[in-house]
Amino acid sequence: MKKIFFIAIAVSVFAIEGCSAMQIDETKFVSVNGTHFTLNGKPYYFAGTNLWYGCYLGSPGATGDRERLKRELDKLNELGLNNLRVMASSEDSYIKKTLKPVIQPAPGEYNEELLQGLDFLLAEMGKRGMHAVIFLNNYWEWSGGFASYNKWFGDGNVVDPYDTLQSWGKFMDFSAEFYRNEKANEQFRKFIYKILTRRNTITDLNYTDDPAIMSWQLANEPRPGWNESSAKFVDYYYKWIDETAAYIHSIDPNHLVSTGSEGVIGSLQNEEIFFKAHQSKNIDYVTFHLWIKNWGWFDSSRPDETYPQAEKNAVDYIKQNIEIAAKLGKPVTMEEFGLGRDLDSCKAGAQSKVRDKYFKKIFNEIYESAASGSPVAGLNVWAWGGEGRGKNADNIWRQGDPFMGDPPHEPQGLYSVFDNDYSTLDIIRKYAEQMNNISPTK
């Protein structure tokens, strides 16, 4: 693995030698100064959202709707959401509840229409002064991710979490096998090189030279396995993070690199594992996510009983992860948080009293912490649904349906923030303005 890794670095350095990187105005890129971000010589704080399907809307092919994408970006800009977390990877999967079509149907085979969709997305974001955090893989099954790589380059044994004879725990450990699967990672590095060295077909900019990109992210929510019994993966996890991030930096010296981690919860609920994974000099900043329902803290059928403790847990978790970032001496972002409408209604515009209360609390917590000078620099709502609407009474996504914030495996509309969720949008607009205009007190 090391031999392949260092050969790849040498090839990458040779490939960028003589390019225009030295002439680029470095202040146009988001960079790190201690525990804070800077942009154009000033502190950079943000409020943003997840728009994972951006390249699908931007495609000139069957999934594309470029006019809708432009309207969505205009709406987000008007709300003050100027940092978008998006995907650049999806792989063909043996699991039914997954995204179709995909960017990589087979190892080394690429869907040029979807890559042109990413070109279009970045070009339009650049026009609006927005910045992209781009994840390059997925620990979870819904876009293929680690499980697809393991199937392509494994021993033939796979785990389907939707198979009643298997389990999510077994799947999570199967996904973590990716960290020590050398052949799978050889192909993953080829994919990384393919994306990072791409020239945008619309702007004619090399991706490495595009200031609309803030960060390359190793994966969506990489975890070192399921529970304490997964300890066998932890050292491979550390090594994978460090070496993959180093490889990205060897190709692209202009952009930041992040992990995409959920924080302590996604680190076997172990602070030491989270700390050590982000200690690598090749990881520029820390990430964490917050899911009060998915983690069992909040029961939407019993909101009055469960919300107060869920809110307390959420605030404590935010503080815990910010404190770890402070010890690491790095900035930190909370790049996923969300909640459904009342009683988990998937209907756009439905009542959302609990979500609105939650959003106010979380936005305010992050804003006050950032304004006080802590390492936290921004937050991204999960997720933007905008004009998208579910087509089916069962809320199940089917290929050809409109895209929204909820990936294919989830009820369509569950966590999406739609363009007519007016009370939620008012909260977002208010706090986005505050986040975008922070002047830290220390």
C-alpha positions in Angstrom: 0.0 0.0 0.0 2.8 2.4 0.9 4.6 1.8 -2.4 1.5 2.5 -4.4 0.8 5.6 -2.3 4.2 7.2 -2.7 4.3 6.4 -6.5 1.0 8.2 -6.7 2.3 11.2 -4.9 5.3 11.4 -7.2 3.0 11.2 -10.3 0.8 13.9 -8.8 3.6 16.3 -8.0 5.0 15.9 -11.6 1.5 16.5 -13.0 1.1 19.8 -11.2 4.7 21.0 -11.7 4.8 24.1 -13.9 1.1 24.9 -13.5 -0.2 28.3 -12.5 -0.5 27.5 -8.8 2.3 29.9 -7.9 0.5 32.7 -9.6 -2.8 32.2 -7.9 -3.9 34.7 -5.3 -3.9 32.5 -2.2 -6.2 34.9 -0.3 -9.1 33.8 -2.6 -9.1 30.4 -1.0 -10.5 29.6 2.4 -7.5 28.9 4.6 -6.7 28.1 8.2 -5.1 30.5 10.7 -4.8 28.8 14.1 -8.3 27.9 15.2 -10.1 30.0 12.6 -10.7 30.2 8.9 -9.7 33.2 6.7 -10.8 34.4 3.3 -9.6 37.4 1.4 -7.5 38.3 4.5 -10.5 38.4 6.8 -12.1 35.9 9.2 -14.5 33.5 7.5 -17.7 32.4 9.2 -20.6 30.8 7.5 -24.1 29.4 7.6 -24.8 26.8 5.0 -26.7 23.7 4.0 -26.2 20.3 2.5 -27.1 20.1 -1.3 -25.6 16.6 -1.9 -27.5 16.2 -5.2 -26.1 19.4 -6.8 -24.2 17.6 -9.5 -27.3 15.7 -10.4 -29.4 18.8 -11.0 -26.4 20.4 -12.8 -26.1 17.5 -15.3 -26.9 18.0 -19.0 -28.3 14.4 -18.8 -31.6 12.8 -17.6 -31.2 13.9 -14.0 -30.5 17.5 -14.8 -32.5 20.6 -14.2 -30.1 23.5 -14.5 -32.8 26.1 -14.3 -34.0 24.7 -11.0 -30.4 24.5 -9.7 -29.9 28.2 -10.5 -33.1 29.1 -8.7 -32.2 27.0 -5.7 -28.8 28.7 -5.5 -30.4 32.1 -5.8 -32.8 31.2 -3.0 -29.9 30.0 -0.8 -28.0 33.1 -1.5 -31.0 35.2 -0.5 -31.2 33.3 2.8 -27.5 33.8 3.5 -26.6 30.1 3.1 -23.3 30.4 1.2 -21.5 27.2 2.1 -22.8 24.0 0.5 -21.7 20.5 1.3 -22.0 18.4 -1.9 -21.0 15.0 -3.3 -18.6 14.2 -6.1 -18.9 10.5 -5.8 -21.5 7.7 -6.1 -20.9 4.1 -7.0 -23.0 1.3 -8.3 -24.4 -0.8 -5.5 -25.7 -4.3 -4.8 -28.1 -2.7 -2.2 -31.6 -1.7 -3.5 -32.1 1.5 -1.6 -29.3 3.4 -3.3 -28.8 6.3 -5.7 -29.2 5.8 -9.4 -27.6 6.7 -11.8 -24.1 6.9 -10.3 -20.9 8.7 -11.0 -18.7 5.5 -11.0 -20.8 2.6 -12.4 -17.7 0.3 -12.4 -14.1 0.7 -11.3 -12.5 3.3 -13.5 -15.7 4.0 -15.5 -17.1 7.5 -15.0 -20.4 9.2 -15.9 -19.3 12.3 -17.7 -22.8 13.8 -17.6 -22.8 13.9 -13.8 -19.2 15.2 -13.7 -20.3 18.0 -16.0 -23.1 18.5 -13.5 -20.4 19.1 -10.9 -18.7 21.5 -13.3 -22.0 23.5 -13.7 -22.7 23.5 -9.9 -19.2 24.9 -9.1 -19.4 27.5 -11.9 -22.8 28.7 -10.6 -21.6 28.7 -7.0 -18.6 30.7 -8.0 -20.8 33.4 -9.6 -22.6 33.8 -6.3 -19.5 33.8 -4.0 -20.5 30.4 -2.5 -18.1 27.8 -1.3 -18.3 24.0 -1.6 -17.2 21.2 0.8 -17.0 18.2 -1.5 -17.1 14.6 -0.1 -15.4 11.9 -2.1 -16.8 8.7 -0.7 -19.4 7.5 1.8 -19.3 5.2 4.8 -23.0 4.6 4.4 -24.8 2.6 1.7 -27.1 5.1 0.0 -24.6 6.3 -2.6 -22.5 3.1 -2.9 -19.5 4.2 -1.0 -17.1 1.9 0.9 -19.4 -1.1 0.5 -19.3 -0.9 -3.3 -15.5 -0.6 -3.3 -15.4 -3.7 -1.0 -17.6 -5.6 -3.3 -15.5 -4.7 -6.3 -12.2 -5.6 -4.6 -13.3 -8.1 -1.9 -13.6 -11.8 -1.4 -17.2 -12.0 -2.7 -18.9 -11.8 0.7 -21.1 -8.7 1.2 -23.5 -7.4 3.8 -26.9 -5.9 3.1 -28.2 -4.0 6.1 -31.8 -4.3 4.8 -31.5 -8.1 4.8 -33.3 -9.4 7.9 -30.7 -12.1 8.4 -28.0 -9.5 8.6 -27.8 -6.2 10.6 -26.7 -2.6 10.5 -23.9 -3.5 12.9 -22.5 -6.1 10.6 -22.8 -3.7 7.7 -20.9 -1.0 9.6 -18.0 -3.4 10.2 -18.1 -4.5 6.6 -17.9 -0.9 5.5 -15.0 -0.3 7.8 -13.1 -3.2 6.1 -12.5 -0.6 3.4 -9.7 1.0 5.4 -7.5 -2.1 5.1 -8.6 -3.1 1.6 -5.5 -2.1 -0.4 -6.9 -2.8 -3.8 -10.1 -0.8 -3.0 -8.0 2.1 -1.9 -5.8 1.9 -5.0 -9.0 2.5 -7.1 -10.2 5.2 -4.7 -7.0 7.1 -5.2 -7.4 6.8 -8.9 -10.9 8.3 -8.5 -9.5 11.1 -6.3 -6.9 11.9 -8.9 -9.6 11.9 -11.6 -11.7 14.4 -9.7 -9.0 16.7 -8.4 -7.2 17.1 -11.7 -10.4 17.8 -13.6 -10.7 20.9 -15.7 -14.1 22.5 -15.5 -15.8 22.3 -18.9 -17.7 25.5 -18.2 -15.2 27.8 -16.5 -12.0 26.2 -17.9 -10.6 26.3 -14.4 -8.7 23.4 -13.0 -10.5 22.2 -9.9 -7.2 22.7 -8.0 -7.4 26.4 -8.9 -11.1 27.0 -8.2 -11.7 29.3 -5.2 -15.3 28.1 -5.1 -14.1 24.9 -3.5 -13.4 25.2 0.2 -12.5 21.7 1.1 -12.1 18.1 -0.1 -13.7 15.7 2.3 -12.5 12.1 2.6 -16.0 10.6 3.0 -19.4 11.2 4.4 -19.4 10.1 8.0 -16.4 7.7 8.1 -16.5 5.6 11.2 -14.0 3.0 12.6 -16.6 0.4 12.7 -19.7 -0.4 14.8 -18.7 -0.7 18.5 -15.9 -1.8 20.9 -15.6 -5.0 19.0 -14.6 -3.0 16.0 -11.3 -1.9 17.7 -9.4 -4.0 15.1 -10.2 -1.3 12.5 -9.1 1.8 14.5 -5.4 1.8 13.6 -6.3 1.2 9.9 -8.7 4.1 10.2 -6.1 6.5 11.5 -3.7 5.4 8.8 -6.3 5.8 6.1 -7.2 9.3 7.2 -3.6 10.5 7.4 -2.4 8.9 4.1 -5.5 9.8 2.0 -5.4 13.4 3.2 -1.7 13.6 2.4 -2.4 12.2 -1.1 -5.0 14.9 -1.7 -2.7 17.6 -0.5 0.0 16.3 -2.8 -2.3 16.9 -5.8 -4.0 20.1 -4.6 -2.0 22.5 -2.4 -4.7 25.2 -2.5 -7.7 23.6 -0.8 -8.3 22.3 2.7 -8.9 18.7 3.6 -11.4 17.4 6.2 -12.7 14.0 7.3 -16.5 14.3 7.3 -16.6 12.8 10.7 -19.8 12.9 12.9 -17.5 13.7 15.9 -17.3 11.7 19.1 -20.5 9.7 18.3 -19.0 8.6 15.1 -15.8 7.6 16.8 -17.1 4.6 18.8 -18.3 7.3 21.3 -14.6 7.6 22.3 -13.1 11.1 22.6 -9.6 9.7 22.3 -10.3 8.1 18.9 -11.9 11.3 17.6 -9.0 13.4 18.8 -6.3 11.1 17.4 -8.1 10.8 14.0 -8.0 14.6 13.6 -4.5 15.0 15.0 -3.0 14.3 11.6 -1.2 17.4 10.2 -2.9 16.5 6.9 -6.4 17.2 8.3 -6.9 21.0 8.3 -10.0 21.3 10.4 -12.5 19.2 12.5 -16.0 18.3 11.7 -19.0 16.9 13.6 -22.7 16.2 13.0 -25.7 16.2 15.3 -28.7 13.9 15.0 -31.0 14.0 18.1 -33.6 11.7 16.5 -31.3 9.2 14.7 -29.3 8.8 17.9 -32.4 8.0 20.0 -32.5 11.2 22.0 -35.7 12.5 20.6 -39.0 10.7 19.9 -41.2 12.6 17.4 -44.3 10.8 18.7 -43.6 12.0 22.2 -42.1 15.5 21.7 -43.2 17.1 25.0 -41.6 14.2 26.9 -38.4 13.8 25.0 -37.5 17.2 23.5 -36.1 18.9 26.7 -33.5 16.2 27.4 -32.7 15.9 23.6 -32.0 19.6 23.5 -29.7 19.4 26.5 -27.9 16.5 25.0 -27.4 18.4 21.7 -25.9 21.5 23.5 -23.6 19.3 25.5 -22.5 17.4 22.4 -21.8 20.7 20.6 -19.6 21.9 23.5 -17.8 18.5 23.8 -16.7 18.6 20.1 -15.7 22.2 20.2 -13.6 21.6 23.2 -11.8 18.8 21.4 -11.2 21.1 18.4 -9.7 23.6 20.8 -7.3 21.0 22.2 -6.3 20.1 18.7 -5.8 23.8 17.8 -8.0 23.6 14.7 -11.2 25.2 13.5 -14.4 23.1 13.6 -17.7 23.0 11.7 -21.0 21.4 12.5 -21.8 20.3 9.0 -25.0 18.3 9.5 -28.0 18.9 11.8 -31.7 18.5 11.1 -35.1 17.5 12.4 -38.4 16.6 10.8 -41.6 18.6 10.9 -44.1 17.9 13.7 -45.0 14.1 13.8 -42.4 13.6 11.0 -44.7 15.0 8.3 -43.0 14.8 4.9 -45.3 17.4 3.5 -43.8 20.7 2.5 -45.1 23.6 4.6 -46.5 21.4 7.3 -46.4 22.6 10.9 -42.8 22.5 12.4 -43.0 24.0 15.9 -40.5 21.5 17.4 -38.1 21.9 14.5 -38.2 25.7 14.6 -37.6 25.6 18.4 -34.6 23.3 17.8 -33.2 25.3 14.9 -33.3 28.5 17.0 -31.5 26.8 19.8 -28.8 25.2 17.7 -28.1 28.3 15.5 -27.9 30.5 18.6 -25.6 28.1 20.4 -23.2 28.0 17.4 -23.4 31.7 16.8 -22.7 32.7 20.4 -19.8 30.2 20.6 -18.3 31.5 17.4 -18.8 35.2 18.3 -17.0 34.5 21.6 -13.9 33.4 19.7 -14.2 29.6 20.0 -12.9 27.4 17.2 -16.4 26.8 15.7 -16.7 28.6 12.3 -19.9 27.5 10.8 -22.8 25.1 10.5 -24.7 23.4 7.6 -28.4 22.5 7.8 -29.4 19.0 6.6 -30.7 19.4 4.1 -32.0 21.7 1.4 -35.1 20.4 -0.4 -36.1 23.7 -2.1 -38.5 23.2 -4.9 -38.3 19.4 -4.7 -41.4 17.5 -3.8 -42.0 13.8 -3.2 -44.1 12.1 -5.9 -45.2 9.0 -4.1 -47.8 8.4 -1.3 -45.4 6.1 0.4 -42.6 8.7 0.4 -40.2 6.2 -1.1 -37.8 7.6 -3.7 -37.8 5.9 -7.1 -35.3 6.5 -10.0 -36.5 9.5 -12.0 -38.2 11.2 -9.0 -37.2 14.8 -8.2 -34.2 15.2 -5.9 -34.5 16.8 -2.5 -32.5 16.8 0.7 -33.4 13.3 1.8 -31.2 10.6 0.2 -32.9 7.6 -1.5 -33.0 5.4 1.5 -35.0 7.9 3.7 -38.6 9.1 3.5 -38.7 11.9 0.9 -39.3 15.2 2.7 -38.5 13.9 6.2 -35.5 16.2 6.9 -35.8 18.5 3.8 -36.2 22.2 4.3 -38.5 23.2 1.4 -39.0 26.7 -0.1 -42.4 27.0 1.5 -41.3 26.0 5.1 -41.7 29.7 5.9 -41.3 29.7 9.6 -38.1 27.7 9.4 -36.8 29.9 6.6 -37.3 33.0 8.7 -35.1 31.4 11.4 -32.4 30.4 9.0 -32.3 33.9 7.4 -32.0 35.7 10.7 -29.2 33.5 12.1 -27.4 33.2 8.7 -27.0 37.0 8.7 -25.6 36.9 12.2 -23.1 34.1 11.3 -22.0 35.8 8.2 -21.2 39.0 10.0 -19.4 37.7 13.1 -16.6 39.8 14.5 -15.1 37.6 17.2 -14.4 39.2 20.6 -11.1 37.4 21.0 
